[in-house]
């Protein structure tokens, strides 16, 4: 349950998707590749690289299904708090074990929804070089397949500098990869199993990012 006592709203996430479509296609020029790789039904986790401030809204507007993102609690300020909650997004405290966020995220997957995660934890180089264990936990615990997603644009791939927001009307490439199972099939949830799943996930996400760059020339 959320702080307000309500479960994340699937209908709200659907509204968020419509808003995302209008804003992202109105302000930028998204090019979406491989959206068909996202399972059309059932629980799924979108693992997204994070190098721009619009990565979350961009996925909300370009993914083929409504997405519930885990978003840092610092974003839930002022009028954004009820708005983000209203469109089915999940607040998470990154500095502690946020049991409410964990419960909400697992609830999304239990209900057959789409959970969006930035496995690097925060905006940075967007190269999947440093992953937190949260993604592995949700994937192994729920059994939901993971779909890697690369958002590319507004940044020189040879530079360590990036803008928080790509230039308006610039092209942004959103590349979906093949779904995969993070666990080893044993159903184990031990620390060792999660560590192994994290390594497996990082290898798949890094490989997808390299392929996405090859496809797009980014």
N, C-alpha and C positions, 0 to 999 in steps of 0.2 A: 504493500500500500504506500501511497505517497504521503507527504507531510499533511496534506489536506484530508487524508483518510480515504481517498478514492484511488482505485487502480488506474494505471495508465490507460487513456482512452484510445481505442482503435479508431473510433469515429473522429476523434480530435486529430490523430495522426493523418487521417485521410484529408482533413481540412488543411493540415500543415503541408501536405504534398501539393495540394492545389495552389496554395499560397507560394510555395517554393517554385512551382512551374512558372507562375506569372512573374515572380521577381527575377529568377535566374535567367529565364529566356528573354526577359525584358531588358535586363541590365548587361548581360554578357551573351556570348555565342557558344553555348555548350555543344560539344560533339560527343555523342554517347556511343561507345563501342562495346558490344558483348552483353547488353542488358538481358538478352535471352538466357544467359547463363544463370541468372537468379531464379531459383525454384519458384514456380508460379503459386505454390501453396505450401503450407507447413512452416515450421520454425526455421529461421535462417539468421546467420550473423554476418553482417557486412563489416569487414575489417578495412578501414580506410586510412591511407597515409594523411598526414596533417601538416601542411605547410602554409595554408592561407586561412584567413578568418572566415571565408565563405564556404569552406569545405563541407561543413554540416548542412547548411541550407542548399548548397549545390546538389548534394546527394538526395536531400528531401525532394528536390525538384526534378531530378533525372532518374532516380531509381524507379523500376517498374511497379514497386509496391510501396505503401506507406511505411515510413521508418521511424522507430522510436530510438533516439540517440541518447546515450549517456553524456550529459553535459556538465562541466564543472559548475559548482554551486555559485561561483563568483559571477556567473552570467545571469543568475536569477535575482536581479535587482530591480527595484521600482516596478513599473508597469510590465517589464519583461517577465517577471515572475509568474503572474497569472496567465500571461500570453503563452509562455513556453509550456506551462502545465496544461493549458487548454488544448494545445496541439499535440499532446501525448508525449512530450519529451521528459527525460528523467534527470533529476538533479543528483549529482554525486559529489561527495566530499573526498577529494583526492588525497587528503592528509591523514585519513584514518580508514579503518575497515567500516565502510558505510553499509550497515546491514539493511537499511531501508532501500537503498539503491540496488543492492544485490537481490533483495526480494522482488522489487519491481521489475528488474531486468529478467530474472528467471520467470516471472509471471508473464511477461511479453512472449517469451519462447514457449511456455506451457500452453498459452492460448493460440499458438501457431503464428505468431507475428514475426516481424523483422526487427532485430536489434542492431543498431549501428554503434560501432566502437572505434575510437582512435587508439589503437593498441600502444602507440608511443606515449600516450598519456597527456601530451601537451603539444602545442604547435611548435615546430622546429624545422629540421631539414626535410622532413617528410620522406625519409629513405628507409624506414623500418629498421634502422640500425639498433635501436634500443626499445625492446618491447617489455611491457609490464605483464605480470602473470594473470591479470584479470581476464583477458580474452580466452586463455587456455582453460581457466576455471569454468567460465560460462559454456564453452564449447564441450568440455568433457562432462560437466554436470548435466547439461541438457541433451547432449547427443546431437545438437543442431549442426548442420553443415556450415562451414565458413566459406564465404565468397570474398576473395581479395579485391579491393577497389583502389585504383590509382587515379588521383585527381592531379592533372598536369596543366600548367599554364601560368602566365604572369610571372615567371621566374626563369632566370638563366640557369640551366642545369649545371653549368661550370662555375657558377658563383655561389658563395655561401650566403649571399645577401638576397633577401626576398621581400616583396611588399606584403603587408598584411592582407591587402585586397588587390586582386588583379585589375588592370586598367579597364574602365568601363568599355563595353562592346568588344573586348578582346576575346579570342577564342580560348575556351577552357575544355580540355579533353577529359572525359570520364570513362575509364576503361575497367570493365568488369572481367574478372578471371573465372576459371573453373572452380566450382564448389568442391570442397574436400572435407574429409573427416579429420579432426584434430587428434582424436584419441587413437590408441593402438588396437582398438577392437575388444579389449579385455574388460572394459567398463571400470577399470581401476581409477580411483580418485586420490591416490596417495601423492605426497609431495614429489616423489620421484616421477610418477606418471605425469603430473602437471609440468614438471621441469622438462620432461621429454616432449610433451605436447607443445610447450613454448618454443623449443628448438625446431620442432617440425613446422610449426606455424611460421616462424621467422624465415625459414628456408623457402617456404612456398610464397610468402608475401614478397620477399626480396626478389625471387625469380620472376614473379608477376610484374613487379615494378620495372625490372630490366626489359621484359618483353613489351610492356606498355610503352616504354620510351622508344624501343625499336620501332614499334608500329606507328607511333605518332611523330617520331623525329624530334621529341622533346629532350 
